[in-house]
């Protein structure tokens, strides 16, 4: 792939609009500028909504099989171009190529899954209880959707929204994160090549999302908002969506507990912890944030996890020897190190890492803390970095109480060999997803989402397409 700086435009109405103002995209591993991207404003946002609204009736009326075949072609094209998209994701996000290849496969799975779901949008027919008329329901596309995606998975977080929206018959406007817009723009080209009609998919990179978002949410033609990001921003978007009574789905912040019980297989738990913590350098809303360990196995688990984290090599994602990439930018590294320093100041002990390395790039080493006190800030905020913090509890009751002591509720992990306990944990852990003896829960076939302040709605699974459909009821005289 050509890694020289290039200039990219906006994708509106099936056409590339060359930029006026632009902003720079940098490689977080080197700080080098890799591209200049058009900086969309409110006028561009309304032009994109014009295109989406104009394309909406035709796309909604397209036969489900036609929509399915287009999505399947997009899946096949994306798989065929795995290396190209993986290199692009690594270029703008920094992580190792092996992880970027895994994201491309994950992203493609959403296109395939919802290609299959496009032809299974069904309603119901039943007789009213009084027998005097028929109740017929049909599901129809919501209409033009605004999809706001994060930087940490710059491809999969788009296909997880675009896949069901297109399968349902909705047109979309995608606003990728300003740090990682390149995968979104490349995906727009791929979808057009797969046969998505002009205006159905529009992409608006912007350095200043506030005015763009305000313009779109104030327009009555927009009917749906889907957002993945922080709980704080999600609250503001919900408030902005209220005047138009928009359909909303929100995948917000997490504070995932990882529970290790006294009967756990310690090696399996440490292997799962490595996946749950170190995937994407910990920059994931489902990354394990708080390791809550039974006191009987705390020392053994800490040593097992240290032994797995210590050999991990951090470096540029383009280097095949790198296993951990940089954080997204210097501000993220400063924030993560501040959380570590706060915990240490309050009494936590550093078993591994904990120091900012010299040299270019926003790297932070794999870090393991033990004896973390309950008032340490990193137990109450998403770390979003390669830092594992271990706390110790005496029994199951205390461990579950500690796990649920957060307003977040996205995912929880637990390791135990007791089947009855596993079922209890499935009921008692206050999270939308629970990984039992497994450190990875994400899958296109599974409903992804949280409870409490971690969001509304689900993405993926059979449930994912429902976020883009409305139920219409017909009362038919018998």
Buried (B, 14 or more C-beta within 10 A) or exposed (E): EEEEEEEBBBBBBBEBBEBEEBBEBBBBBBEBEBBBBBBBBBEBBBBBBBBBBBBBEBBBEBEBEBBBBBBBBBBBBBBEBBEBBBBBBBBBBBBBBEBBBBBBBBBBBBBBBBBEBBBEBEEEEEEEEEEEEBBBEBBBBBBBBBBBBBBBBBBBBBBBBBBBBBBBBBBBBBBBBBBBBBBBBBBBEBBBEBBBBBBBBBBBBBBBBEBBBEBBBEBEBBBBBBBBBBBEBBEEBBEBBEEBEBBBBBBBBBBBBBBBBBEBBBEBBBBBBBBBBBBBBBBBBBBBBBBBBBEBBBEBBBBBBBEBBEEBEBBBBBBEEBBBBBBBBEEBBEBBBEBBEBBBEBEBBBBBBBEBEEEEBBBBBBBBBBBBEEEBBBBBBBBBBBBBBBBBBEEBEBBBEBBBBBEBBBBBBBBBEBEEBBEBBEEBBBBBBBBBBBBEBBEBEBBBBBBBBBBBBBBBBEBBBBBBBBEEEEEEEE
